[in-house]
């Protein structure tokens, strides 16, 4: 599954959270954690803007 497809799946699940099973949410969260862990060098908190 591509990163784009995974992001779409996360967004879709967020839009229909009441319909998602606990197991589905657990799988999505674990995959998201792996994706973030393996991103390497990506800042999750944006650097402060300087003038």
PyMOL Python script that loads the backbone (N, CA, C, O; Angstrom):
from pymol import cmd

cmd.read_pdbstr("""\
ATOM      1  N   UNK A   1       0.848  -1.166   0.000  1.00  0.00           N
ATOM      2  CA  UNK A   1       0.000   0.000   0.000  1.00  0.00           C
ATOM      3  C   UNK A   1       0.898   1.236   0.000  1.00  0.00           C
ATOM      4  O   UNK A   1       1.852   1.323   0.774  1.00  0.00           O
ATOM      5  N   UNK A   2       0.589   2.169  -0.858  1.00  0.00           N
ATOM      6  CA  UNK A   2       1.385   3.391  -0.939  1.00  0.00           C
ATOM      7  C   UNK A   2       1.049   4.320   0.232  1.00  0.00           C
ATOM      8  O   UNK A   2       0.024   4.170   0.897  1.00  0.00           O
ATOM      9  N   UNK A   3       1.935   5.271   0.457  1.00  0.00           N
ATOM     10  CA  UNK A   3       1.718   6.246   1.526  1.00  0.00           C
ATOM     11  C   UNK A   3       0.437   7.037   1.252  1.00  0.00           C
ATOM     12  O   UNK A   3      -0.332   7.323   2.169  1.00  0.00           O
ATOM     13  N   UNK A   4       0.217   7.387  -0.020  1.00  0.00           N
ATOM     14  CA  UNK A   4      -0.983   8.148  -0.386  1.00  0.00           C
ATOM     15  C   UNK A   4      -2.251   7.346  -0.060  1.00  0.00           C
ATOM     16  O   UNK A   4      -3.210   7.896   0.482  1.00  0.00           O
ATOM     17  N   UNK A   5      -2.256   6.071  -0.384  1.00  0.00           N
ATOM     18  CA  UNK A   5      -3.416   5.222  -0.100  1.00  0.00           C
ATOM     19  C   UNK A   5      -3.648   5.109   1.404  1.00  0.00           C
ATOM     20  O   UNK A   5      -4.787   5.133   1.870  1.00  0.00           O
ATOM     21  N   UNK A   6      -2.554   4.986   2.157  1.00  0.00           N
ATOM     22  CA  UNK A   6      -2.668   4.852   3.601  1.00  0.00           C
ATOM     23  C   UNK A   6      -3.235   6.125   4.220  1.00  0.00           C
ATOM     24  O   UNK A   6      -4.098   6.063   5.096  1.00  0.00           O
ATOM     25  N   UNK A   7      -2.748   7.287   3.762  1.00  0.00           N
ATOM     26  CA  UNK A   7      -3.269   8.558   4.264  1.00  0.00           C
ATOM     27  C   UNK A   7      -4.765   8.671   3.956  1.00  0.00           C
ATOM     28  O   UNK A   7      -5.545   9.113   4.799  1.00  0.00           O
ATOM     29  N   UNK A   8      -5.154   8.271   2.753  1.00  0.00           N
ATOM     30  CA  UNK A   8      -6.578   8.301   2.385  1.00  0.00           C
ATOM     31  C   UNK A   8      -7.383   7.387   3.315  1.00  0.00           C
ATOM     32  O   UNK A   8      -8.473   7.759   3.749  1.00  0.00           O
ATOM     33  N   UNK A   9      -6.865   6.210   3.623  1.00  0.00           N
ATOM     34  CA  UNK A   9      -7.554   5.277   4.505  1.00  0.00           C
ATOM     35  C   UNK A   9      -7.699   5.870   5.911  1.00  0.00           C
ATOM     36  O   UNK A   9      -8.754   5.743   6.532  1.00  0.00           O
ATOM     37  N   UNK A  10      -6.649   6.511   6.407  1.00  0.00           N
ATOM     38  CA  UNK A  10      -6.716   7.154   7.721  1.00  0.00           C
ATOM     39  C   UNK A  10      -7.781   8.255   7.730  1.00  0.00           C
ATOM     40  O   UNK A  10      -8.585   8.336   8.658  1.00  0.00           O
ATOM     41  N   UNK A  11      -7.783   9.092   6.704  1.00  0.00           N
ATOM     42  CA  UNK A  11      -8.757  10.182   6.632  1.00  0.00           C
ATOM     43  C   UNK A  11     -10.178   9.650   6.529  1.00  0.00           C
ATOM     44  O   UNK A  11     -11.090  10.172   7.170  1.00  0.00           O
ATOM     45  N   UNK A  12     -10.365   8.621   5.732  1.00  0.00           N
ATOM     46  CA  UNK A  12     -11.684   8.032   5.570  1.00  0.00           C
ATOM     47  C   UNK A  12     -12.186   7.434   6.889  1.00  0.00           C
ATOM     48  O   UNK A  12     -13.351   7.596   7.253  1.00  0.00           O
ATOM     49  N   UNK A  13     -11.303   6.752   7.586  1.00  0.00           N
ATOM     50  CA  UNK A  13     -11.685   6.168   8.868  1.00  0.00           C
ATOM     51  C   UNK A  13     -12.021   7.262   9.870  1.00  0.00           C
ATOM     52  O   UNK A  13     -12.972   7.130  10.640  1.00  0.00           O
ATOM     53  N   UNK A  14     -11.241   8.347   9.864  1.00  0.00           N
ATOM     54  CA  UNK A  14     -11.525   9.463  10.768  1.00  0.00           C
ATOM     55  C   UNK A  14     -12.902  10.056  10.478  1.00  0.00           C
ATOM     56  O   UNK A  14     -13.615  10.461  11.396  1.00  0.00           O
ATOM     57  N   UNK A  15     -13.270  10.104   9.210  1.00  0.00           N
ATOM     58  CA  UNK A  15     -14.574  10.640   8.827  1.00  0.00           C
ATOM     59  C   UNK A  15     -15.728   9.740   9.270  1.00  0.00           C
ATOM     60  O   UNK A  15     -16.852  10.207   9.455  1.00  0.00           O
ATOM     61  N   UNK A  16     -15.445   8.452   9.437  1.00  0.00           N
ATOM     62  CA  UNK A  16     -16.482   7.482   9.808  1.00  0.00           C
ATOM     63  C   UNK A  16     -16.067   6.710  11.058  1.00  0.00           C
ATOM     64  O   UNK A  16     -16.220   5.490  11.118  1.00  0.00           O
ATOM     65  N   UNK A  17     -15.549   7.414  12.045  1.00  0.00           N
ATOM     66  CA  UNK A  17     -14.976   6.785  13.231  1.00  0.00           C
ATOM     67  C   UNK A  17     -15.981   5.893  13.969  1.00  0.00           C
ATOM     68  O   UNK A  17     -15.596   4.869  14.534  1.00  0.00           O
ATOM     69  N   UNK A  18     -17.246   6.268  13.970  1.00  0.00           N
ATOM     70  CA  UNK A  18     -18.255   5.478  14.681  1.00  0.00           C
ATOM     71  C   UNK A  18     -18.456   4.105  14.054  1.00  0.00           C
ATOM     72  O   UNK A  18     -18.898   3.170  14.723  1.00  0.00           O
ATOM     73  N   UNK A  19     -18.129   3.984  12.763  1.00  0.00           N
ATOM     74  CA  UNK A  19     -18.313   2.717  12.059  1.00  0.00           C
ATOM     75  C   UNK A  19     -17.096   1.801  12.140  1.00  0.00           C
ATOM     76  O   UNK A  19     -17.177   0.635  11.755  1.00  0.00           O
ATOM     77  N   UNK A  20     -15.972   2.310  12.634  1.00  0.00           N
ATOM     78  CA  UNK A  20     -14.727   1.535  12.663  1.00  0.00           C
ATOM     79  C   UNK A  20     -14.696   0.639  13.906  1.00  0.00           C
ATOM     80  O   UNK A  20     -15.071   1.051  15.003  1.00  0.00           O
ATOM     81  N   UNK A  21     -14.243  -0.580  13.698  1.00  0.00           N
ATOM     82  CA  UNK A  21     -14.106  -1.487  14.834  1.00  0.00           C
ATOM     83  C   UNK A  21     -12.822  -1.172  15.594  1.00  0.00           C
ATOM     84  O   UNK A  21     -11.911  -0.532  15.068  1.00  0.00           O
ATOM     85  N   UNK A  22     -12.772  -1.623  16.811  1.00  0.00           N
ATOM     86  CA  UNK A  22     -11.563  -1.413  17.620  1.00  0.00           C
ATOM     87  C   UNK A  22     -10.354  -2.048  16.943  1.00  0.00           C
ATOM     88  O   UNK A  22      -9.271  -1.463  16.940  1.00  0.00           O
ATOM     89  N   UNK A  23     -10.523  -3.226  16.374  1.00  0.00           N
ATOM     90  CA  UNK A  23      -9.416  -3.921  15.704  1.00  0.00           C
ATOM     91  C   UNK A  23      -8.922  -3.124  14.497  1.00  0.00           C
ATOM     92  O   UNK A  23      -7.716  -3.020  14.273  1.00  0.00           O
ATOM     93  N   UNK A  24      -9.850  -2.562  13.718  1.00  0.00           N
ATOM     94  CA  UNK A  24      -9.451  -1.754  12.559  1.00  0.00           C
ATOM     95  C   UNK A  24      -8.671  -0.517  12.994  1.00  0.00           C
ATOM     96  O   UNK A  24      -7.663  -0.165  12.381  1.00  0.00           O
ATOM     97  N   UNK A  25      -9.143   0.142  14.056  1.00  0.00           N
ATOM     98  CA  UNK A  25      -8.438   1.320  14.557  1.00  0.00           C
ATOM     99  C   UNK A  25      -7.045   0.959  15.062  1.00  0.00           C
ATOM    100  O   UNK A  25      -6.086   1.700  14.849  1.00  0.00           O
ATOM    101  N   UNK A  26      -6.946  -0.176  15.727  1.00  0.00           N
ATOM    102  CA  UNK A  26      -5.652  -0.618  16.247  1.00  0.00           C
ATOM    103  C   UNK A  26      -4.665  -0.856  15.114  1.00  0.00           C
ATOM    104  O   UNK A  26      -3.507  -0.451  15.207  1.00  0.00           O
ATOM    105  N   UNK A  27      -5.107  -1.504  14.053  1.00  0.00           N
ATOM    106  CA  UNK A  27      -4.235  -1.763  12.903  1.00  0.00           C
ATOM    107  C   UNK A  27      -3.799  -0.450  12.268  1.00  0.00           C
ATOM    108  O   UNK A  27      -2.618  -0.271  11.971  1.00  0.00           O
ATOM    109  N   UNK A  28      -4.731   0.466  12.057  1.00  0.00           N
ATOM    110  CA  UNK A  28      -4.392   1.752  11.449  1.00  0.00           C
ATOM    111  C   UNK A  28      -3.402   2.534  12.303  1.00  0.00           C
ATOM    112  O   UNK A  28      -2.453   3.115  11.776  1.00  0.00           O
ATOM    113  N   UNK A  29      -3.615   2.555  13.613  1.00  0.00           N
ATOM    114  CA  UNK A  29      -2.710   3.287  14.491  1.00  0.00           C
ATOM    115  C   UNK A  29      -1.316   2.673  14.508  1.00  0.00           C
ATOM    116  O   UNK A  29      -0.321   3.399  14.518  1.00  0.00           O
ATOM    117  N   UNK A  30      -1.234   1.352  14.510  1.00  0.00           N
ATOM    118  CA  UNK A  30       0.084   0.697  14.486  1.00  0.00           C
ATOM    119  C   UNK A  30       0.808   0.981  13.169  1.00  0.00           C
ATOM    120  O   UNK A  30       2.013   1.231  13.164  1.00  0.00           O
ATOM    121  N   UNK A  31       0.076   0.942  12.056  1.00  0.00           N
ATOM    122  CA  UNK A  31       0.700   1.240  10.760  1.00  0.00           C
ATOM    123  C   UNK A  31       1.156   2.691  10.694  1.00  0.00           C
ATOM    124  O   UNK A  31       2.215   2.991  10.143  1.00  0.00           O
ATOM    125  N   UNK A  32       0.351   3.591  11.261  1.00  0.00           N
ATOM    126  CA  UNK A  32       0.737   5.003  11.291  1.00  0.00           C
ATOM    127  C   UNK A  32       1.999   5.190  12.125  1.00  0.00           C
ATOM    128  O   UNK A  32       2.890   5.946  11.738  1.00  0.00           O
ATOM    129  N   UNK A  33       2.082   4.512  13.258  1.00  0.00           N
ATOM    130  CA  UNK A  33       3.269   4.615  14.107  1.00  0.00           C
ATOM    131  C   UNK A  33       4.507   4.110  13.373  1.00  0.00           C
ATOM    132  O   UNK A  33       5.566   4.732  13.451  1.00  0.00           O
ATOM    133  N   UNK A  34       4.386   3.004  12.669  1.00  0.00           N
ATOM    134  CA  UNK A  34       5.514   2.478  11.895  1.00  0.00           C
ATOM    135  C   UNK A  34       5.928   3.440  10.796  1.00  0.00           C
ATOM    136  O   UNK A  34       7.117   3.656  10.562  1.00  0.00           O
ATOM    137  N   UNK A  35       4.948   4.014  10.128  1.00  0.00           N
ATOM    138  CA  UNK A  35       5.240   4.965   9.052  1.00  0.00           C
ATOM    139  C   UNK A  35       5.988   6.177   9.596  1.00  0.00           C
ATOM    140  O   UNK A  35       6.957   6.633   8.990  1.00  0.00           O
ATOM    141  N   UNK A  36       5.546   6.696  10.726  1.00  0.00           N
ATOM    142  CA  UNK A  36       6.212   7.847  11.337  1.00  0.00           C
ATOM    143  C   UNK A  36       7.604   7.460  11.820  1.00  0.00           C
ATOM    144  O   UNK A  36       8.562   8.206  11.615  1.00  0.00           O
ATOM    145  N   UNK A  37       7.722   6.305  12.455  1.00  0.00           N
ATOM    146  CA  UNK A  37       9.022   5.858  12.965  1.00  0.00           C
ATOM    147  C   UNK A  37      10.025   5.699  11.833  1.00  0.00           C
ATOM    148  O   UNK A  37      11.202   6.018  11.996  1.00  0.00           O
ATOM    149  N   UNK A  38       9.573   5.214  10.703  1.00  0.00           N
ATOM    150  CA  UNK A  38      10.477   4.949   9.585  1.00  0.00           C
ATOM    151  C   UNK A  38      10.680   6.160   8.670  1.00  0.00           C
ATOM    152  O   UNK A  38      11.455   6.094   7.716  1.00  0.00           O
ATOM    153  N   UNK A  39       9.989   7.261   8.958  1.00  0.00           N
ATOM    154  CA  UNK A  39      10.099   8.446   8.112  1.00  0.00           C
ATOM    155  C   UNK A  39      11.496   9.060   8.189  1.00  0.00           C
ATOM    156  O   UNK A  39      11.991   9.576   7.187  1.00  0.00           O
ATOM    157  N   UNK A  40      12.128   9.017   9.333  1.00  0.00           N
ATOM    158  CA  UNK A  40      13.491   9.521   9.499  1.00  0.00           C
ATOM    159  C   UNK A  40      13.707  10.926   8.999  1.00  0.00           C
ATOM    160  O   UNK A  40      13.530  11.200   7.812  1.00  0.00           O
ATOM    161  N   UNK A  41      14.079  11.801   9.871  1.00  0.00           N
ATOM    162  CA  UNK A  41      14.414  13.159   9.483  1.00  0.00           C
ATOM    163  C   UNK A  41      13.227  14.077   9.279  1.00  0.00           C
ATOM    164  O   UNK A  41      13.413  15.267   9.025  1.00  0.00           O
ATOM    165  N   UNK A  42      12.029  13.567   9.383  1.00  0.00           N
ATOM    166  CA  UNK A  42      10.848  14.420   9.230  1.00  0.00           C
ATOM    167  C   UNK A  42      10.478  15.008  10.588  1.00  0.00           C
ATOM    168  O   UNK A  42      10.291  14.280  11.562  1.00  0.00           O
ATOM    169  N   UNK A  43      10.377  16.317  10.639  1.00  0.00           N
ATOM    170  CA  UNK A  43       9.996  16.987  11.876  1.00  0.00           C
ATOM    171  C   UNK A  43       8.479  16.972  12.007  1.00  0.00           C
ATOM    172  O   UNK A  43       7.763  17.374  11.090  1.00  0.00           O
ATOM    173  N   UNK A  44       7.998  16.507  13.152  1.00  0.00           N
ATOM    174  CA  UNK A  44       6.565  16.505  13.391  1.00  0.00           C
ATOM    175  C   UNK A  44       6.101  17.873  13.887  1.00  0.00           C
ATOM    176  O   UNK A  44       4.945  18.253  13.698  1.00  0.00           O
ATOM    177  N   UNK A  45       7.002  18.598  14.514  1.00  0.00           N
ATOM    178  CA  UNK A  45       6.692  19.942  14.988  1.00  0.00           C
ATOM    179  C   UNK A  45       7.416  20.915  14.077  1.00  0.00           C
ATOM    180  O   UNK A  45       8.642  20.867  13.980  1.00  0.00           O
ATOM    181  N   UNK A  46       6.689  21.795  13.409  1.00  0.00           N
ATOM    182  CA  UNK A  46       7.353  22.718  12.488  1.00  0.00           C
ATOM    183  C   UNK A  46       8.318  23.645  13.220  1.00  0.00           C
ATOM    184  O   UNK A  46       8.069  24.053  14.354  1.00  0.00           O
ATOM    185  N   UNK A  47       9.400  23.961  12.565  1.00  0.00           N
ATOM    186  CA  UNK A  47      10.365  24.900  13.124  1.00  0.00           C
ATOM    187  C   UNK A  47       9.732  26.270  13.213  1.00  0.00           C
ATOM    188  O   UNK A  47       8.899  26.622  12.378  1.00  0.00           O
ATOM    189  N   UNK A  48      10.120  27.064  14.231  1.00  0.00           N
ATOM    190  CA  UNK A  48       9.550  28.406  14.333  1.00  0.00           C
ATOM    191  C   UNK A  48       9.915  29.250  13.121  1.00  0.00           C
ATOM    192  O   UNK A  48      11.017  29.144  12.584  1.00  0.00           O
ATOM    193  N   UNK A  49       8.990  30.076  12.705  1.00  0.00           N
ATOM    194  CA  UNK A  49       9.222  30.931  11.555  1.00  0.00           C
ATOM    195  C   UNK A  49      10.096  32.104  11.963  1.00  0.00           C
ATOM    196  O   UNK A  49       9.871  32.717  13.007  1.00  0.00           O
ATOM    197  N   UNK A  50      11.078  32.413  11.155  1.00  0.00           N
ATOM    198  CA  UNK A  50      11.953  33.553  11.421  1.00  0.00           C
ATOM    199  C   UNK A  50      11.726  34.606  10.366  1.00  0.00           C
ATOM    200  O   UNK A  50      11.305  34.306   9.249  1.00  0.00           O
ATOM    201  N   UNK A  51      12.001  35.817  10.722  1.00  0.00           N
ATOM    202  CA  UNK A  51      11.809  36.914   9.774  1.00  0.00           C
ATOM    203  C   UNK A  51      13.108  37.333   9.184  1.00  0.00           C
ATOM    204  O   UNK A  51      13.145  38.248   8.360  1.00  0.00           O
TER     205      UNK A  51
END
""", "prot")
cmd.dss("prot")
cmd.show_as("cartoon", "prot")
cmd.util.cbc("prot")
cmd.orient("prot")
